Structures are given as structure tokens and as C-alpha cells.
Amino acid sequence: MFYERLKELAINSFEWLNVPETIDARFLELTLFENGVSVFFRDEIIGYLALQCAIGGMINIYNIPTAPRAYAANGYNAQLTLKNSVLIWNNYNHTNCMLEIQEYARRLYEIQRAIDVNVTAQKTPILIQCSENQRLTLKNIYKQYDGNEPFIFGDKNFLPDSIKVLSTNAPYVADKLQILKRQVWNEALTFLGIENSNTEKRERLVSDEVNTNLGAVHAQRMARLNSRKDACKQINKMFGLNIDVRYNSTFENYLNTESGENGG
């Protein structure tokens, strides 16, 4: 759940402008998210395409592969060169975002499961000691208890005095874990360049605190935007187009303060 939510935000982070109709911007961003690179070229029949690519050939003096091969799931493939195609990189490291998002999703999962266990422990903070021949009976009784049944019935052979119940006194820490989950979620948003509160401070933040957080957000945003801008310049020069890309304007003033309240 957390992975899919963060992935959705990642592939919606940028708006591609003036792209040809044959270009699927959604697929382009998905390719960059998963593979870290896409290749832009012109097919003689279909038109302009931005597809997945396999890196191949020798590298040039800047360590850029010179013979990418475009391919698609339906079997389409095209051998290209740097003279008739442009590589679009996800960032200057030439890496994807998928691994980082998987790591944030794993952390959020671990915290959420700890919250679930702690909340359940408030309902059933007990250890039950009984004889072996009473175990099945007590399991069935516990199922009724855990199912919030209003009445639990026992037969006349049931011996409650032979049962010992020990309280585990599980402390309630779900509220603290919820704060930690919001912090990890906001850290993930910062990685994606999305504005967020990134603090549990309830009173008004001073301008320096706001600017510090926004600076980190902007830096992460530009880390992916710059490589896309570079690709646009190369594409426009090679093919005479006017393609541009910008950060998604709907995210510009996004402020997340309750990330864990609605399932996240």
C-alpha cells in the first residue's frame, strides 16, 4: 500500500509540455521511475516515441552508452545511436527512484505493523495458562472474545478455576509510532520534492525553519528536474521540437501534516 501510494506520487511529479501525441508521458515517467532511463526517438511509421531501452554499445568520453536499443512489451524493438535518439535520465546519478521508494515503504510498513500489534495488545494484554485438554476449548472461547461477541457460553464441564490468566501490561505506544510514521512519510515526500511540514512542532514555525525544510525539498526536486530539462534541450535541437518539462504545479503548495490519518 505504501509503495503504491509513493510510486503514484513519484510518477505524477512532473508535467511534460508540448509532447507529440504518440508520446505517453505517464509511461515515460513510469519508465524513469523503474529503470532510471528512457530513450526518445522517431519511428518512421509510428512517429515519436519514448520507450524503455537496453543500454548497449561502447561508451563515449562522458561514459554515455552509444548504442541504446528501444523495446516494448509487445515485442517492438529498435536499434538506435546517439545520432538519432536522446537518452532521458531520471537524475544525474543515472539511477531510478524505485529502490528508495521501496525502502521508505518498508519502513512505513514496519511502523504500521508495530502500531497494529500495539493496538491489539490493548485489547488482549493477557497470557492464558491451562491444561492441554482445555486448550482447544479456550481457543474457541478466545475467538468469540476477539470477535467482540456480547455473550460467551461455556458448558457445565468447563472449569474456570483451573485457568490462570496473566496480564502482560502492554504499554500504549501507538501514538508515538504514529508520529514516527508521519516523520518517515514526510521524509519520503522530501525525497520526491513535495512540500511537507516535516516537523511535529504545533506552534507557528519561524521563517528559518520553513526555509530550511523547503530548501531540502527544492534541492531534491531539482535533482530529477535538471536531467529532464537537459534531455528536452537535446530533443528539441535534434528533432526541431519544443518539448519542455516542469515540476507538477499541483504539488507546488502541497503541505502534508497528517500523512498517517488516511491509511498512510
Backbone hydrogen bonds in HBPLUS format (Angstrom, degrees):
<---DONOR---> <-ACCEPTOR-->    atom                        ^
c    i                          cat <-CA-CA->   ^        H-A-AA   ^      H-
h    n   atom  resd res      DA  || num        DHA   H-A  angle D-A-AA Bond
n    s   type  num  typ     dist DA aas  dist angle  dist       angle   num
A0005-ARG N   A0001-MET O   3.05 MM   4  6.26 156.4  2.10 148.8 155.2     1
A0006-LEU N   A0002-PHE O   3.00 MM   4  6.18 167.7  2.01 153.6 156.5     2
A0007-LYS N   A0003-TYR O   2.84 MM   4  5.91 155.2  1.90 149.0 157.1     3
A0008-GLU N   A0004-GLU O   2.97 MM   4  6.02 154.0  2.03 140.2 146.7     4
A0009-LEU N   A0005-ARG O   3.16 MM   4  6.48 152.6  2.24 142.1 148.8     5
A0010-ALA N   A0006-LEU O   2.92 MM   4  6.15 154.2  1.98 146.1 153.7     6
A0011-ILE N   A0007-LYS O   3.02 MM   4  6.30 162.9  2.05 158.1 160.0     7
A0012-ASN N   A0009-LEU O   3.25 MM   3  5.16 145.5  2.37  95.7 105.7     8
A0013-SER N   A0010-ALA O   3.31 MM   3  5.35 164.2  2.34 108.1 109.5     9
A0248-ASN N   A0013-SER O   2.68 MM 235  5.22 171.6  1.69 142.6 139.7    10
A0015-GLU N   A0246-ARG O   2.79 MM 231  5.37 168.0  1.80 163.1 167.3    11
A0246-ARG N   A0015-GLU O   2.97 MM 231  5.37 152.2  2.05 145.8 154.8    12
A0017-LEU N   A0244-ASP O   2.70 MM 227  5.01 174.6  1.70 148.2 150.0    13
A0244-ASP N   A0017-LEU O   3.09 MM 227  5.01 158.4  2.14 133.9 137.3    14
A0023-ILE N   A0020-PRO O   3.05 MM   3  5.59 165.6  2.07 118.4 122.3    15
A0028-LEU N   A0024-ASP O   2.93 MM   4  6.23 153.0  2.01 151.1 159.9    16
A0029-GLU N   A0025-ALA O   2.99 MM   4  6.23 163.3  2.02 150.6 152.9    17
A0030-LEU N   A0026-ARG O   2.99 MM   4  6.20 153.2  2.06 143.8 152.1    18
A0031-THR N   A0027-PHE O   2.86 MM   4  6.01 153.3  1.94 146.1 152.8    19
A0032-LEU N   A0028-LEU O   3.01 MM   4  6.33 156.8  2.07 147.3 153.5    20
A0033-PHE N   A0029-GLU O   2.86 MM   4  6.04 153.7  1.93 145.2 152.9    21
A0034-GLU N   A0030-LEU O   3.01 MM   4  6.19 158.0  2.06 147.6 152.4    22
A0035-ASN N   A0031-THR O   2.70 MM   4  5.53 161.4  1.74 150.9 157.7    23
A0036-GLY N   A0032-LEU O   2.94 MM   4  4.30 132.4  2.17 105.1 117.5    24
A0097-CYS N   A0033-PHE O   3.27 MM  64  5.16 144.4  2.40 123.1 133.3    25
A0098-MET N   A0033-PHE O   3.19 MM  65  5.74 139.5  2.36 166.3 155.2    26
A0090-ASN N   A0036-GLY O   2.94 MM  54  4.91 153.8  2.00 139.2 134.1    27
A0038-SER N   A0088-ILE O   2.89 MM  50  5.08 147.0  2.00 140.6 151.1    28
A0088-ILE N   A0038-SER O   2.70 MM  50  5.08 176.1  1.70 156.7 158.1    29
A0039-VAL N   A0051-LEU O   2.98 MM  12  5.55 161.7  2.01 152.7 158.7    30
A0051-LEU N   A0039-VAL O   3.04 MM  12  5.55 144.7  2.17 153.5 150.1    31
A0040-PHE N   A0086-VAL O   2.80 MM  46  5.12 170.1  1.81 152.6 155.8    32
A0086-VAL N   A0040-PHE O   2.87 MM  46  5.12 154.1  1.94 144.5 152.9    33
A0041-PHE N   A0049-LEU O   3.03 MM   8  5.61 156.0  2.09 153.3 159.7    34
A0049-LEU N   A0041-PHE O   2.85 MM   8  5.61 162.6  1.88 163.1 165.7    35
A0043-ASP N   A0047-GLY O   2.73 MM   4  4.80 163.0  1.76 138.2 133.2    36
A0047-GLY N   A0043-ASP O   2.98 MM   4  4.80 134.9  2.19 117.6 131.2    37
A0071-TYR N   A0052-GLN O   3.06 MM  19  5.73 155.6  2.12 142.1 145.0    38
A0054-ALA N   A0069-ARG O   2.83 MM  15  5.11 157.3  1.88 141.9 147.0    39
A0069-ARG N   A0054-ALA O   2.97 MM  15  5.11 158.4  2.02 142.1 149.2    40
A0067-ALA N   A0056-GLY O   2.97 MM  11  4.95 142.6  2.12 149.6 137.8    41
A0066-THR N   A0058-MET O   2.87 MM   8  5.73 151.3  1.95 163.3 168.5    42
A0060-ASN N   A0064-ILE O   2.99 MM   4  5.45 153.8  2.06 135.7 140.8    43
A0063-ASN N   A0060-ASN O   3.00 MM   3  5.23 154.7  2.07 121.6 120.1    44
A0080-LEU N   A0068-PRO O   2.97 MM  12  5.51 155.0  2.04 161.7 169.4    45
A0070-ALA N   A0078-ALA O   2.89 MM   8  5.08 145.6  2.01 158.6 152.0    46
A0078-ALA N   A0070-ALA O   2.82 MM   8  5.08 145.7  1.94 139.1 144.2    47
A0072-ALA N   A0076-TYR O   2.86 MM   4  5.12 136.5  2.05 149.6 146.7    48
A0075-GLY N   A0072-ALA O   3.15 MM   3  5.68 161.1  2.18 119.4 121.2    49
A0084-ASN N   A0081-THR O   3.37 MM   3  5.68 157.1  2.42 105.3 111.0    50
A0094-HIS N   A0091-ASN O   3.05 MM   3  5.31 155.4  2.11 106.1 114.0    51
A0101-ILE N   A0097-CYS O   3.07 MM   4  6.30 164.9  2.09 159.7 164.4    52
A0102-GLN N   A0098-MET O   2.87 MM   4  6.06 153.6  1.94 150.4 157.9    53
A0103-GLU N   A0099-LEU O   3.08 MM   4  6.33 149.9  2.17 142.2 149.8    54
A0104-TYR N   A0100-GLU O   2.99 MM   4  6.35 160.4  2.03 153.0 157.6    55
A0105-ALA N   A0101-ILE O   2.90 MM   4  6.02 159.1  1.94 147.7 154.0    56
A0106-ARG N   A0102-GLN O   2.92 MM   4  6.11 149.6  2.01 142.4 150.5    57
A0107-ARG N   A0103-GLU O   3.06 MM   4  6.35 159.1  2.11 149.7 154.4    58
A0108-LEU N   A0104-TYR O   2.97 MM   4  6.21 164.0  2.00 152.0 156.4    59
A0109-TYR N   A0105-ALA O   2.88 MM   4  6.03 152.5  1.95 144.7 152.7    60
A0110-GLU N   A0106-ARG O   2.96 MM   4  6.22 162.0  2.00 151.2 155.0    61
A0111-ILE N   A0107-ARG O   3.05 MM   4  6.33 161.5  2.09 151.7 156.3    62
A0112-GLN N   A0108-LEU O   2.90 MM   4  6.05 162.5  1.93 149.1 154.5    63
A0113-ARG N   A0109-TYR O   2.89 MM   4  6.10 160.7  1.93 155.4 160.1    64
A0114-ALA N   A0110-GLU O   3.05 MM   4  6.24 150.5  2.14 141.0 149.1    65
A0115-ILE N   A0111-ILE O   2.93 MM   4  6.25 149.4  2.03 147.4 156.1    66
A0116-ASP N   A0112-GLN O   2.93 MM   4  6.25 157.9  1.98 148.4 154.2    67
A0117-VAL N   A0113-ARG O   2.94 MM   4  6.18 162.3  1.97 150.5 154.5    68
A0118-ASN N   A0114-ALA O   2.96 MM   4  6.10 159.4  2.00 144.8 150.8    69
A0119-VAL N   A0115-ILE O   2.88 MM   4  6.08 159.4  1.93 154.6 159.9    70
A0120-THR N   A0116-ASP O   2.98 MM   4  6.15 160.5  2.02 147.5 153.1    71
A0121-ALA N   A0117-VAL O   2.91 MM   4  6.11 146.5  2.03 143.1 152.7    72
A0122-GLN N   A0119-VAL O   3.10 MM   3  5.30 140.5  2.26  99.9 110.9    73
A0123-LYS N   A0120-THR O   2.95 MM   3  5.23 136.0  2.15 103.4 115.8    74
A0124-THR N   A0120-THR O   3.03 MM   4  6.37 152.5  2.11 151.5 159.8    75
A0168-THR N   A0125-PRO O   2.85 MM  43  5.17 160.4  1.88 120.6 127.3    76
A0127-LEU N   A0166-LEU O   2.62 MM  39  4.95 144.5  1.74 146.8 159.0    77
A0166-LEU N   A0127-LEU O   2.75 MM  39  4.95 168.8  1.76 153.5 157.3    78
A0129-GLN N   A0164-LYS O   2.69 MM  35  4.97 168.4  1.71 160.8 163.7    79
A0164-LYS N   A0129-GLN O   2.92 MM  35  4.97 171.6  1.93 149.8 152.6    80
A0134-GLN N   A0131-SER O   3.09 MM   3  5.39 154.1  2.16 106.8 114.9    81
A0135-ARG N   A0132-GLU O   3.26 MM   3  5.36 159.3  2.30 104.4 110.5    82
A0138-LEU N   A0134-GLN O   2.98 MM   4  6.21 159.8  2.02 156.7 162.4    83
A0139-LYS N   A0135-ARG O   2.86 MM   4  6.14 149.7  1.96 151.0 160.1    84
A0140-ASN N   A0136-LEU O   3.09 MM   4  6.34 160.1  2.13 149.6 153.6    85
A0141-ILE N   A0137-THR O   3.04 MM   4  6.32 151.7  2.12 143.4 151.8    86
A0142-TYR N   A0138-LEU O   2.79 MM   4  5.97 156.7  1.85 147.1 153.6    87
A0143-LYS N   A0139-LYS O   2.97 MM   4  6.24 148.1  2.07 145.0 153.2    88
A0144-GLN N   A0140-ASN O   3.31 MM   4  6.61 150.1  2.41 139.2 145.8    89
A0145-TYR N   A0141-ILE O   2.98 MM   4  6.35 152.5  2.06 145.5 154.0    90
A0146-ASP N   A0142-TYR O   2.69 MM   4  5.90 165.7  1.70 158.5 161.6    91
A0147-GLY N   A0143-LYS O   2.93 MM   4  5.93 131.2  2.17 132.7 145.3    92
A0149-GLU N   A0144-GLN O   3.09 MM   5  5.51 169.2  2.10 165.9 162.5    93
A0148-ASN N   A0145-TYR O   3.12 MM   3  5.31 159.1  2.16 110.3 112.4    94
A0158-PHE N   A0155-ASP O   3.15 MM   3  5.64 164.5  2.17 114.4 119.1    95
A0162-SER N   A0159-LEU O   3.14 MM   3  5.75 157.9  2.19 116.4 122.7    96
A0163-ILE N   A0160-PRO O   3.19 MM   3  5.49 164.6  2.22 112.5 115.5    97
A0176-LYS N   A0173-VAL O   3.07 MM   3  5.38 122.0  2.42 104.7 118.4    98
A0177-LEU N   A0173-VAL O   3.03 MM   4  6.35 158.8  2.07 154.9 161.6    99
A0178-GLN N   A0174-ALA O   2.84 MM   4  6.01 142.3  1.98 142.1 152.5   100
A0179-ILE N   A0175-ASP O   3.22 MM   4  6.52 148.5  2.33 138.2 145.1   101
A0180-LEU N   A0176-LYS O   3.05 MM   4  6.42 157.6  2.10 146.1 152.1   102
A0181-LYS N   A0177-LEU O   2.83 MM   4  6.10 150.7  1.91 145.6 153.9   103
A0182-ARG N   A0178-GLN O   3.02 MM   4  6.33 155.5  2.08 146.2 151.9   104
A0183-GLN N   A0179-ILE O   3.01 MM   4  6.31 152.4  2.09 147.2 155.2   105
A0184-VAL N   A0180-LEU O   2.99 MM   4  6.30 157.1  2.04 151.5 156.7   106
A0185-TRP N   A0181-LYS O   2.86 MM   4  6.06 160.8  1.90 150.3 156.3   107
A0186-ASN N   A0182-ARG O   2.82 MM   4  5.99 161.6  1.86 148.9 153.8   108
A0187-GLU N   A0183-GLN O   2.94 MM   4  6.12 144.6  2.07 138.7 148.8   109
A0188-ALA N   A0184-VAL O   2.98 MM   4  6.29 149.2  2.08 145.7 153.4   110
A0189-LEU N   A0185-TRP O   2.94 MM   4  6.34 150.6  2.03 146.2 154.9   111
A0190-THR N   A0186-ASN O   2.89 MM   4  6.15 153.9  1.96 145.9 152.6   112
A0191-PHE N   A0187-GLU O   3.03 MM   4  6.31 153.0  2.10 143.0 150.1   113
A0192-LEU N   A0188-ALA O   3.09 MM   4  6.42 140.6  2.26 140.7 151.1   114
A0192-LEU N   A0189-LEU O   3.06 MM   3  5.03 123.1  2.40  93.5 108.1   115
A0194-ILE N   A0189-LEU O   2.86 MM   5  5.07 166.7  1.88 150.0 145.8   116
A0193-GLY N   A0190-THR O   2.97 MM   3  4.92 152.8  2.04 100.9 109.7   117
A0197-SER N   A0256-ASN O   3.45 MM  59  6.07 176.8  2.45 133.3 133.8   118
A0209-GLU N   A0206-VAL O   3.10 MM   3  5.50 124.1  2.42 107.7 120.7   119
A0210-VAL N   A0206-VAL O   3.22 MM   4  6.58 159.6  2.27 154.1 159.9   120
A0211-ASN N   A0207-SER O   2.87 MM   4  6.04 167.5  1.89 155.4 159.0   121
A0212-THR N   A0208-ASP O   2.95 MM   4  6.03 151.2  2.04 141.9 149.3   122
A0213-ASN N   A0209-GLU O   3.28 MM   4  6.51 163.0  2.31 145.8 148.9   123
A0214-LEU N   A0210-VAL O   2.94 MM   4  6.18 168.0  1.96 156.1 159.9   124
A0215-GLY N   A0211-ASN O   2.81 MM   4  5.86 141.3  1.96 141.3 151.4   125
A0216-ALA N   A0212-THR O   3.34 MM   4  6.65 153.8  2.41 143.0 147.7   126
A0217-VAL N   A0213-ASN O   3.07 MM   4  6.40 158.4  2.12 149.8 156.2   127
A0218-HIS N   A0214-LEU O   2.84 MM   4  5.99 163.3  1.86 148.4 152.7   128
A0219-ALA N   A0215-GLY O   2.97 MM   4  6.12 157.3  2.03 145.9 152.1   129
A0220-GLN N   A0216-ALA O   3.09 MM   4  6.28 160.6  2.12 148.0 152.4   130
A0221-ARG N   A0217-VAL O   2.95 MM   4  6.14 149.9  2.04 145.8 155.1   131
A0222-MET N   A0218-HIS O   2.93 MM   4  6.15 162.1  1.96 153.2 156.6   132
A0223-ALA N   A0219-ALA O   3.07 MM   4  6.21 138.0  2.26 138.4 149.6   133
A0224-ARG N   A0221-ARG O   3.34 MM   3  5.91 145.1  2.47 109.0 116.0   134
A0225-LEU N   A0221-ARG O   3.09 MM   4  6.25 157.9  2.14 145.9 152.7   135
A0226-ASN N   A0222-MET O   2.96 MM   4  5.59 171.2  1.97 142.7 144.6   136
A0229-LYS N   A0225-LEU O   2.88 MM   4  6.17 156.7  1.94 157.1 164.4   137
A0230-ASP N   A0226-ASN O   2.96 MM   4  6.22 157.1  2.01 150.7 156.4   138
A0231-ALA N   A0227-SER O   3.15 MM   4  6.37 153.1  2.23 138.4 145.0   139
A0232-CYS N   A0228-ARG O   2.99 MM   4  6.31 152.9  2.07 147.4 154.7   140
A0233-LYS N   A0229-LYS O   3.11 MM   4  6.45 157.6  2.16 152.0 156.8   141
A0234-GLN N   A0230-ASP O   3.16 MM   4  6.49 159.6  2.21 148.9 153.9   142
A0235-ILE N   A0231-ALA O   2.86 MM   4  6.07 161.1  1.90 155.0 160.6   143
A0236-ASN N   A0232-CYS O   2.88 MM   4  6.01 169.9  1.89 155.1 157.9   144
A0237-LYS N   A0233-LYS O   3.07 MM   4  6.17 153.1  2.15 142.1 149.5   145
A0238-MET N   A0234-GLN O   2.94 MM   4  6.06 156.8  1.99 147.3 153.6   146
A0239-PHE N   A0235-ILE O   2.85 MM   4  5.86 166.1  1.87 157.5 160.9   147
A0240-GLY N   A0236-ASN O   2.87 MM   4  4.91 128.0  2.14 127.1 133.8   148
A0251-PHE N   A0248-ASN O   3.01 MM   3  5.64 158.8  2.06 117.2 123.8   149
A0252-GLU N   A0249-SER O   3.19 MM   3  5.12 153.5  2.26  99.7 107.7   150
A0254-TYR N   A0251-PHE O   3.11 MM   3  4.96 169.9  2.12 110.1 110.6   151
A0261-GLU N   A0258-GLU O   3.19 MM   3  5.54 168.3  2.20 114.9 118.5   152
